[in-house]
């Protein structure tokens, strides 16, 4: 087996192809149960999934592996990823495992692990777990286990998670007379999100909440908010809220049908929390992919902007290390460490509505806190992932573009941690110049390491 099973967000791949096979899922179940045992004593493991048709197969395999090691597998069914983090921590389980490929198409699936504290694993812990998994450290214990674990169904999971989210809100918080459109991406939020907004009294219009196993993220959700924006305008709604397939991302649409980026939402939260005196350390953490406009906006507000590597796990690690409580990614991950241990799309949506109601301002006005610098992002499918500095043609075009842009823009080229894609992001002084430089770099990447198809 090759190493580096874990990418930026767990193990991921096409279902029924290595590494997303039944055999691997059984092994992961065994390894997680052994890794998170306490002094050799088994602990229960929480397992949840999104709506992909391969979810049942992989969940069953994980549960079998967990039981083989003497631990109990607690199945919570289809639940958002942040719900698994909460249930793991609140149940005092040994670990939590989510079967999901987040915003990827239905053919893909993934396995991500939360520790008993509800946090995603650190790089070191993940590396140790991977080493144990690949070297079968736990296999010698299996033959000694005479009392395998059992599979339990936790039937109150939805109610517990909904109660957790509602308790975060101000006392007597109500969305009565507020019309809201939510897009559940045919994914893990399709039951819980409508229930929460209805409980709060909102006039709720729900899109894409009929999963069939293959339509998760299909032209919907945080990656495709076009239908949401159209429905907001058609219905005269105050806001549109789009989640991704596993429910840890949020993208919002204002009352004019305009889509806000994750950076704009973070800027809104930064200003709100700063004004309330709740922004611990007066810091906000995002990634190097964040728009320059966010950095400028935060500086104008007197808020320190800290940068982390790409991936919500790295944002979280930076937040913990610096004592920050607000962080996120332009892609829609929002982390409120004063409330939760991971990014949570529904929690972020409710907080955004809190800002609107408290300020008595529409989202279109709130978003003016940040000006977006022209930015172009191109995803280039690649056949391999060599060090970019080792490919002379790519290195040269990047350096030339950076030289030409100077202080008026920036270039960021990196591989996706979960897909065979090279991401080219350019910010510049004008939309035309920005697009030209981005296309120039993407074309060279396509020629040297890209798939031999039209971009």
Beta strands, then each sheet from edge to edge (+ up, - down):
strand 1: 11-14
strand 2: 45-49
strand 3: 73-78
strand 4: 95-99
strand 5: 108-115
strand 6: 151-153
strand 7: 179-183
strand 8: 203-207
strand 9: 239-243
strand 10: 250-253
strand 11: 283-287
strand 12: 304-308
strand 13: 326-328
strand 14: 334-336
strand 15: 375-381
strand 16: 410-415
strand 17: 421-427
sheet 1: 1+ 5- 4+ 2+ 3+ 6+
sheet 2: 8+ 7+ 9+ 10-
sheet 3: 11+ 12+
sheet 4: 13+ 14-
sheet 5: 15+ 17- 16+
end
